[in-house]
């Protein structure tokens, strides 16, 4: 089993999700927010963290 780390990127993504829990957010929303706040997190990292959070049951994924 692969060990999971709590990285700074994951913490930033999780904080954004918690702050915006009243609405659905996209990976692009998260990436744009992080870029605007001078956080160097690429879109692939956002997607990877969202997939892990979904697998861990932290968030739910909705397809439109």
C-alpha positions as CSV (number, residue, x, y, z in Angstrom):
1,X,0.0,0.0,0.0
2,X,1.3,3.4,-0.9
3,X,1.9,5.8,1.9
4,X,-0.1,9.1,1.7
5,X,1.5,12.3,2.7
6,X,-0.1,15.6,3.8
7,X,1.7,17.9,1.4
8,X,1.3,21.7,1.4
9,X,-0.5,21.4,-2.0
10,X,-3.1,19.0,-0.5
11,X,-3.6,21.3,2.5
12,X,-4.2,24.3,0.2
13,X,-6.7,22.3,-1.9
14,X,-8.5,21.0,1.1
15,X,-8.8,24.5,2.6
16,X,-10.3,25.8,-0.6
17,X,-12.8,23.0,-0.7
18,X,-13.8,23.5,2.9
19,X,-14.2,27.2,2.4
20,X,-16.4,26.7,-0.7
21,X,-18.4,23.7,0.6
22,X,-21.7,25.4,-0.1
23,X,-21.1,25.0,-3.9
24,X,-19.5,22.6,-6.2
25,X,-16.0,23.5,-7.3
26,X,-13.9,22.3,-10.2
27,X,-10.2,21.5,-10.5
28,X,-10.0,24.6,-12.7
29,X,-11.6,26.7,-9.9
30,X,-9.0,25.4,-7.4
31,X,-6.1,25.9,-9.8
32,X,-7.2,29.5,-10.7
33,X,-7.6,30.4,-7.0
34,X,-4.2,29.0,-6.1
35,X,-2.5,30.8,-9.0
36,X,-4.2,34.1,-8.0
37,X,-2.8,33.6,-4.5
38,X,0.7,33.0,-5.7
39,X,0.7,29.3,-4.9
40,X,2.7,27.1,-7.3
41,X,0.5,24.1,-7.8
42,X,0.0,22.7,-11.3
43,X,-3.4,21.4,-12.6
44,X,-2.2,17.8,-12.6
45,X,-1.4,18.0,-8.9
46,X,-4.9,19.4,-8.3
47,X,-6.5,16.5,-10.2
48,X,-4.3,13.9,-8.5
49,X,-5.2,15.2,-5.0
50,X,-8.9,15.4,-5.9
51,X,-8.8,11.7,-7.0
52,X,-7.1,10.7,-3.7
53,X,-9.6,12.7,-1.7
54,X,-12.5,11.0,-3.6
55,X,-11.0,7.6,-3.0
56,X,-10.5,8.3,0.7
57,X,-14.2,9.5,1.0
58,X,-13.3,13.0,1.9
59,X,-15.2,14.5,-1.1
60,X,-17.7,13.3,-3.7
61,X,-17.2,13.6,-7.4
62,X,-20.1,14.8,-9.6
63,X,-20.2,14.7,-13.4
64,X,-22.2,17.3,-15.2
